Amino acid sequence: MSKIVTITDNTSGKSVACPVYEGTHGEPVFDCQGVAKELGMFTYDPAFMTTASCKSAVTFIDGDKGILLHRGYPIEQLAEHSNYLEVCYLLLNGELPTAQQFEDFSYGIRRVSVLHESLLAFYNGFQQNAHPMAMLVGVVGGLSSYYHEEMDIYNPDHRMMCAMRLIGKMPTIAAKSFRYLLGRPHVYPQHQFSYVENFFNMMFWLPNREFEMNPIAVRALEIMLILHADHEQNASTSTVRLAGSSQANPYACIAAGIATLWGPAHGGANEAVVKMLKEIGKVENIPTFLENVKNKKARLMGFGHRVYKNFDPRATIIRKICHELLDELKAESHQPMFEIAMKLEEIALKEDYFIERKLYPNVDFYSGIILSALGIPTSMFTVMFAVARTAGWIAQWKEMVEDPSMKIGRPRQLYTGHANRNFIQIKDR
Ligand code: CMC
């Protein structure tokens, strides 16, 4: 017998039967669509703490068990055996590619990775000290002014072309923003490099210096991208879906997602971790800092998660690569920061305050250290996150548009403003 949740209005005595749906994994949901019609009421759920806003087959998170799956594949296996571009293919298409499919996809991505020269001119309109996220929002939105002939969201070929253009161009746009900040010349993507090598090269190559593509550094960047590729219905992904539900073009939708990611409560945490570690300064200062955290005078950045209440599986993976990278780069200037992070983690995990509240290190606890060790300034951290998350955003957008039942998203509200009142002429106010 199928499960039903019955909601009864105690005043009118009216009831509504809400069918319960079971997903492949995770908590079941009850369908409250009949509530408004039958009871004449809406449901109230600020911050969507208990609302499933869509059906999705892309990513699954079990926050209590510390599980993250993309299309059913555990993040640990993807980080160990796959590469970012293959994860992009998986997110977009639902299956891992064959060797031929991967080659075709990589070739296609490389082909669209160059920016239109007139798009490069956009950058001259930004102040030299503009935040790179401001450039990213603007330039990605600006992609909407090209490719009109391939932007019909109801055409599957167009959808895939848009997805590939976004994934292909994002590192070029991000690297250009970085180089614009530093006043460095633009570097074009090159055919012989992999996706991540190209990104690395476009960020760091200089015409007048010897340039070494360190394989461990490239792998660390690759893992960073894989770990941030998608994360279910978070704020920026939900924004992309909501924007897309109005049938807006995908470039505009991704620009909306980037704007949401920019906020410190979402994409800005790794920047805050590095700032915190620098402020702590040395291992001896950790106990005082933790006392401040327990007294609510400070927050332990990089700890805690809205969904993961056991551990963040991405943190375990990134911790390892962080070690390897720092050893390889002999990045002595970052070693004290890493030592503080390790000690902080060790002490915090034993403290009742963190145990009782189920606060564990999240992915951002280590990602900031990796990015700093790679020579990426803190203002670029969220940009790096946005490059990675583009795959998830566009896969979720595509899934939504391909659902024949797609409707424009339109939440309701509990109105708390004035009741009717009469307009008063300005002279009488
Ligand atoms: N340091 C100290 N106390 C904390 C922390 C923290 N990092 N996180 C939560 N708490 C405490 C909080 O003060 C509250 O205590 P009490 O019960 O005494 O009032 C309790 O734990 C529950 O906190 P909450 O704010 O209700 O938890 P939440 O699920 O709403 O917040 C969070 C999640 C990520 C916003 C929060 O843990 C936080 O601010 N962490 C630091 C920032 C951070 O690292 N953000 C990155 C998240 S991962 C990004 C991603 O997945 O993309």
Residues whose N, C-alpha, C, O or C-beta is under 5 A from the ligand:
A	BS01	CMC	H266 A269 V293 A298 R299 L300 M301 G302 F303 G304 H305 R306 R357 N362 D364
